[in-house]
């Protein structure tokens, strides 16, 4: 993904900690006007959100979009289910993944691309506790090596 005309509004940092990410898709999202204004202001939270395929359509659950302050009666439920826009071939591929044991659909980030709100959706497998510990140990070792390297450069 190139960085021109893309502004990241929210990221799900916990996803890479809790899941092995196998494949990533870009999806549009169906939003109402006040939701778009809230999202543009960065008032969106992906924590605990997930996607599910129902009737050959993909829906996003538990994505919290704070109500727009000036939206009054036009504001929608912050946690409502939102439809994701993918083409048929992508939905069929995702259905194939999700029917396999252990795969789930997790949103990684919400961003603006050419003025449109997009969601980066990942096909992911859940990590076990020992996998998480292993990742943390690798990250700590890498940090330690970099620190020693920096110290050796200053001498």
TIZAKE-299571 format. One line per field, with one value per residue (C-alpha): x, y, z; residue in three letters. Coordinates in steps of 0.5 Angstrom, whole numbers, m for minus. Example, Ala and Ser with C-alpha at 12.3 -4.5 7.8 and 13.67 -1.06 7.14 Angstrom:
<logus>
u = [25, 27]
v = [m9, m2]
w = [16, 14]
fimi = [ala, ser]
</logus>
This chain:
<logus>
u = [0, 3, 3, 0, m7, m8, m9, m9, m15, m15, m10, m12, m5, m7, m9, m2, 0, m6, m6, m2, m4, m4, m7, m10, m16, m18, m25, m30, m35, m42, m43, m48, m46, m45, m41, m36, m35, m34, m29, m25, m24, m21, m26, m26, m24, m22, m21, m25, m28, m29, m32, m37, m39, m47, m51, m45, m44, m39, m41, m36, m38, m36, m33, m34, m35, m37, m43, m42, m43, m47, m51, m56, m62, m58, m53, m53, m52, m44, m43, m48, m46, m43, m43, m36, m36, m32, m32, m35, m29, m26, m32, m31, m24, m25, m31, m26, m21, m26, m29, m22, m21, m18, m19, m22, m23, m20, m20, m13, m14, m19, m16, m18, m16, m18, m23, m26, m26, m23, m22, m16, m19, m14, m15, m12, m11, m11, m4, m3, 0, 7, 7, 6, 11, 16, 14, 16, 22, 24, 22, 26, 32, 32, 32, 38, 42, 40, 42, 49, 50, 49, 53, 59, 58, 59, 66]
v = [0, 7, 12, 18, 20, 16, 18, 13, 14, 8, 2, m5, m6, m11, m15, m17, m19, m24, m27, m29, m25, m29, m25, m17, m14, m7, m6, 0, 1, 3, 9, 15, 22, 23, 17, 19, 26, 23, 18, 24, 27, 20, 18, 11, 5, m2, m5, m12, m11, m17, m19, m24, m27, m28, m29, m28, m21, m19, m15, m11, m12, m8, m2, 4, 10, 16, 20, 27, 32, 37, 30, 30, 26, 24, 20, 12, 7, 7, 0, m2, m7, m4, m7, m8, m7, m13, m16, m23, m26, m23, m25, m33, m33, m30, m35, m41, m38, m38, m44, m47, m49, m43, m37, m31, m24, m18, m11, m8, m1, 5, 10, 15, 14, 19, 22, 15, 11, 4, m2, m6, m13, m19, m26, m29, m35, m34, m34, m39, m36, m39, m36, m29, m30, m33, m26, m22, m26, m24, m17, m16, m20, m15, m9, m11, m13, m6, m3, m6, m4, 3, 3, 0, 5, 11, 8]
w = [0, m2, 3, m2, 0, 6, 13, 18, 23, 28, 28, 32, 35, 39, 33, 31, 39, 39, 32, 26, 20, 14, 9, 8, 4, 3, 4, 4, 9, 9, 14, 15, 14, 22, 23, 17, 20, 27, 23, 20, 27, 29, 34, 32, 36, 33, 40, 41, 34, 29, 22, 20, 14, 13, 7, 3, 6, 10, 17, 22, 29, 35, 32, 36, 33, 38, 36, 32, 37, 32, 30, 35, 32, 26, 30, 30, 35, 36, 36, 31, 26, 19, 12, 9, 1, m2, m9, m10, m11, m5, m1, m3, m2, 5, 6, 4, 10, 15, 14, 16, 23, 27, 22, 24, 20, 24, 22, 23, 21, 19, 14, 9, 2, m3, 1, 2, 9, 8, 13, 13, 14, 16, 15, 22, 26, 34, 38, 44, 50, 49, 42, 45, 50, 44, 40, 46, 48, 40, 41, 47, 44, 38, 43, 47, 41, 38, 45, 45, 38, 39, 45, 41, 36, 41, 44]
fimi = [unk, unk, unk, unk, unk, unk, unk, unk, unk, unk, unk, unk, unk, unk, unk, unk, unk, unk, unk, unk, unk, unk, unk, unk, unk, unk, unk, unk, unk, unk, unk, unk, unk, unk, unk, unk, unk, unk, unk, unk, unk, unk, unk, unk, unk, unk, unk, unk, unk, unk, unk, unk, unk, unk, unk, unk, unk, unk, unk, unk, unk, unk, unk, unk, unk, unk, unk, unk, unk, unk, unk, unk, unk, unk, unk, unk, unk, unk, unk, unk, unk, unk, unk, unk, unk, unk, unk, unk, unk, unk, unk, unk, unk, unk, unk, unk, unk, unk, unk, unk, unk, unk, unk, unk, unk, unk, unk, unk, unk, unk, unk, unk, unk, unk, unk, unk, unk, unk, unk, unk, unk, unk, unk, unk, unk, unk, unk, unk, unk, unk, unk, unk, unk, unk, unk, unk, unk, unk, unk, unk, unk, unk, unk, unk, unk, unk, unk, unk, unk, unk, unk, unk, unk, unk, unk]
</logus>
